[in-house]
Structure formats: structure tokens, C-alpha cells
Amino acid sequence: MNLYIIRHSEAEYIGTGANGDRQLTPEGRNLIRESAKRWFSFTTVPSLILSSPALRTIQTMDEIVAALNYTGEKSITNDLKSGSSIGGIFSMLREFDSDSIMLIMHEPETSLLLGESCGFRDVNLYFKPGTIAKVVFPAKPRAGAGKLHFFLPPEVFAQKS
């Protein structure tokens, strides 16, 4: 099973969205859109996209969906909200039959999930906004069973002027 872990793109420092939610900045929207167009030139498009209910993660999902002309299944889940337990995320993932899932979530959960997935709990990771990681599991996701295939910050995909 392929698991794509993505941290939402660059967001406002102080929220201006409904209820004070933080929205993506214009630069964040462009960054994630351009990155997403390039990600799947070298890997497979997921069959399921799941997002945290936070405005900035939903906007990140919307930019990815638009960039890929994605027509597959997508959903918003409280299992990915900020503060979610990594064990709870693994439990949620095992409920799906999909062989390729993308998660759009928050830091530090992105780093914690990657570390738990690959069995490197003592490595200090940091997902910059817009970073993507791909972890491959031999079957259903579980702690320590994944192999990291890539970890790419958005600068890798930035257009050079």
C-alpha cells in the first residue's frame, strides 16, 4: 500500500477565514499546485485523498485535486485534525481497502506518522509546509512496517526564473 503524507501548504500566520481559521496564502496555493503537478510525473496518483477538517488542509486538498484533474474519492476526516493520535491514524487507515492513500494534515503529526511508519522514532523530522513523503507498506499500514520511498520539500519543485 502506498501512503502519501502531506503537510498543508503555506498558510496565514493569523487566521482570516471563517471562525478565525487560517487560510492558504496566495504563495501557498501556487506552491502546492505547482508541486502536485510534478509529484505524479514520477509516482502513481492515489485512489483516495483524506484531509483534516481545518480550512488550510481542505484548501491544500482542493489545489491538489485541481492540479491533478483528480476524479477519485476524497473525504474530510476528524481522524487527521491537529492533535490526533498516530495510533488512531493507523487504525483509520486499516479501515480502507485502497492501495494508495494521500493524507493532508498538520505538523507535528506528519513527522510523527512518518517516523512511526518507518520505525525511526528517534529521528528528528520536520515537514515544511507543502512537503510530501511516500511510504510503502507490504500490506495494511502499521507501525514500523513502512519503507520510505521519498521525502520532498516543495523547493524541489519550484520554478526557476
CORGI-V423327 format. One record per residue. RES is the residue in one small letter. PSI is psi in whole degrees, -180 to 180 (NA if undefined). OMEGA is omega in radians with two decimals (* if undefined). BURIAL is # if it has 9 or more other C-alpha atoms within 8 Angstrom, else .. Layout:
res psi omega burial
RES PSI OMEGA BURIAL
RES PSI OMEGA BURIAL
This chain:
res psi omega burial
m 133 3.09 #
n 129 3.08 #
l 122 3.06 #
y 124 3.14 #
i 123 -3.09 #
i 134 2.97 #
r 139 3.11 #
h 157 -3.13 #
s -180 -3.11 #
e 126 -3.08 #
a 166 3.08 #
e 150 3.07 #
y -41 3.08 .
i 127 -3.05 .
g 136 3.05 #
t 2 3.13 #
g -179 3.09 #
a 137 -3.14 .
n 23 3.12 .
g 13 3.12 .
d 144 3.08 #
r 132 3.11 #
q 163 3.02 #
l 144 3.00 #
t 162 3.05 #
p -39 3.10 .
e -40 3.11 .
g -41 3.10 #
r -47 -3.13 #
n -43 -3.13 .
l -49 -3.08 #
i -36 3.13 #
r -47 -3.13 #
e -39 3.11 #
s -47 -3.10 #
a -37 3.12 #
k -32 -3.09 #
r -31 -3.11 #
w -48 -2.96 .
f 16 2.93 #
s -15 -3.14 .
f 10 3.10 .
t 174 -3.06 .
t 148 3.08 .
v 136 -3.12 .
p 155 3.08 #
s -12 -3.13 #
l 133 3.05 #
i 127 3.12 #
l 137 -3.12 #
s 149 2.92 #
s 157 3.12 #
p -2 3.14 #
a 144 -3.09 .
l -44 -3.09 #
r -31 3.10 #
t -37 3.09 #
i -42 3.10 #
q -37 3.06 #
t -46 3.10 #
m -45 -3.13 #
d -40 3.11 .
e -40 3.11 #
i -46 3.13 #
v -45 -3.14 #
a -44 -3.11 #
a -34 -3.09 #
l -5 -2.97 .
n 42 -3.05 .
y 131 3.12 .
t 7 -3.13 .
g -170 -3.10 .
e 140 3.05 .
k 151 -3.08 .
s 156 3.05 .
i 133 -3.09 #
t 137 3.06 #
n -16 3.12 .
d -14 -3.12 #
l 7 -3.12 #
k 160 3.14 #
s 133 -3.12 #
g 0 3.13 .
s 148 3.10 #
s 145 3.13 .
i -38 3.07 #
g -39 3.09 .
g -37 3.10 #
i -44 3.09 #
f -43 3.12 #
s -45 3.12 .
m -44 -3.12 #
l -36 -3.12 #
r -14 3.11 #
e -15 -3.08 .
f 146 3.08 .
d -1 -3.09 .
s 146 3.10 .
d 1 -3.12 .
s 111 -3.06 #
i 137 3.04 #
m 131 3.08 #
l 131 3.08 #
i 116 -2.95 #
m -158 -2.97 #
h 164 2.97 #
e 134 0.32 #
p 0 -3.08 .
e -34 3.12 #
t -48 -3.14 #
s -42 3.14 #
l -42 3.13 #
l -43 3.11 #
l -47 3.13 #
g -47 3.12 #
e -39 -3.10 #
s -41 -3.04 #
c -1 3.08 #
g 21 3.07 #
f 74 -3.10 #
r -25 -3.07 .
d 2 3.11 .
v 131 -3.13 .
n 103 -3.11 .
l 156 3.02 .
y 121 3.05 .
f 112 2.99 #
k 156 3.07 .
p 133 3.13 #
g 2 3.13 #
t 144 3.06 #
i 141 3.01 #
a 145 3.05 #
k 126 3.09 #
v 133 3.13 #
v 128 3.11 #
f 146 3.11 #
p -21 3.13 .
a -140 3.10 .
k 143 -3.12 .
p 136 3.03 #
r 156 -3.08 #
a 133 3.06 #
g -6 -3.05 #
a -8 -3.05 #
g 156 3.05 #
k 126 3.12 #
l 122 3.09 #
h -36 2.99 .
f 159 3.10 .
f 106 -2.97 #
l 117 3.04 .
p 160 -3.05 #
p -23 3.13 #
e -27 3.13 .
v -31 -3.04 .
f 2 -3.09 .
a 139 3.07 #
q 132 3.06 .
k 135 3.12 .
s NA * .
